[in-house]
């Protein structure tokens, strides 16, 4: 692997004691040798559009995605159990090399610019061990699994495998920091299914409120975010309104240059465009959109000072919604494109609403088709659960998508990527999903 990236010009990074979770940047290249004993794979990742892995069954598409996910989460037990020789992840700002020296033993090496290479030896035998009863108790306490006996054996094994403890005493800080240095989200068809999740316990309460479907949990999360940002908007409005007259008189008396009527009108149109965008998303009421200011005395300097101060305040108030608007607007537009005969809106009283355009009646999220629920949950994960810079890996998305949606999926993800700052790696068998984008395809068939 060419590690010449380490020689590229760049300022010396801060010492480890100053920055615990220095980001590696985006993943640019992945390679693995001897996977399952005979596969050698390597490919570049496209950070602007989804990278698409293809290959026959058994070539390791899912394993490649899982290996990246395990590394991101710092779970080396599963990685130590698969057969491979060397695995290299090349990032924008770092290179991580993992060698399997024997069964259950890994050698990790991290290289960064201007820093000494770091090494760590992982041993499967050194993992902490708990008795089955202790393991079940720990899981119940850690992740709220109370009805353990109702889970299937596969579900129990999945949870034990996912949350298996690893030794912390000999783990260096750079290894413990991997989830923050290299954020990744692994999405499988199973995770997109309309599973049911427990509501959080009431603060100070000892009982679980109940169980809700995953899509209901997503709707609740969106509604909480909307209310939080509306509260911020209200606070900003009160603060600015409180001293608005004083600032107007200060602007008039200071004789500041606010430009002419054309400048004020242009500023007004920009504020109107922002208002319209927020009203379309449902974050403000359409009644807040004014018709025109052409009838105001824009040739009067005092009037211009007043209007300019008002517009500046309005822009500052509306800007409190911007972090949410950047996620909510593409989310709603995504659903509107894929949901037929349905209206998507944010209601002032009830929050997120889905209604039939045929009957006008509200539709409960749990009464959407399974495919519509899966699209909702996926879009929520990508826009509300994955922070910027996250590598989102989706295994066989065609299992969750209607065939008509598959043909636009790459474009959908490209649009979401631009809005969320995430980037994507897909594994698929679907020619419809690839839709002629051979430039994004990376074949593992050799």
C-alpha angles and dihedrals in degrees: 000000000000109000095180087123085081089066096052114115113268140142117266110265123233120270120270092253090058099047118031098180107037107176119240092210123229123333109255105172138017129192136172130180128204095011107181085357100295115036122100113189133176134161143160121242123228108223096192099049132024116282110224121210116201133175144125121289111282097028091108108255094141092040090054090054092045093049091055090047092050091050092048091052093042092241104145098162094081090042091053090054097059123078117249140124111219131355121194128188115191115199133181091260106018146025124221119197122188122188124189104220095177140338107312094000123107133180114209124196125184121195125189133169115277091000131105113253114262124218135195133175118215121200123189090207091059093062117118113258128212130188114250092255092049090047092053091048091049093050093049091051097042102045105016098252101158102154094058093150091060093059120097119244090253091053091049093049090048092054094045090047093047097046099033108143120245128199114274101181096077098029112111119227095249089059093047088050096056095104089059097037093051112021115194136168121205114204121189131178088255091058091050093053113108092261123171124247133194119250113239116263119259113261106267092005127117101206131080111241093220143275126295132186116257091248090054089051089052091051091049090051092051091048091050090051092049092051092046093054093043087055090052089049091052092049092050091048093051092048094050096041092052094067100023096113092050092051092048092054090046090053092049095047095046091056090221117182108252097167127243133298092281091058092049092047091050091051089048092053091050091051090047091052090052091048091050091051092051092045091051089052090047099242094120133023118263086233088073090068109096122214103223146323096210090109092060122097097259092165090068113090092211091052091049090052091051095047093045091052091048092050092047090052092047092052091049092050094048092046089071087073094052100096090050095041091055089060102031098048096057089040093057093041090051091054094044091055094051104034111080121209092003133116120216119201146143111244118209091226107029103028121215111027136183116193136176113250088207100055102014090229122137117252120216111231091235089058093060116106116271090252092052091049091050092051090049094049092046094050090047092051092049098044103031107025104038115072119215113285094033119140105224113203119194120190115211097336089182088078088068099037134082109239090246090056093050093069092060098037097099091050090046092053092045089055092046090048091057091050099043104031091235127127131210144230116185133188114203148156094198118112088188091060092050088050095185095311094133089153089070095043122106112187121208092192092094 
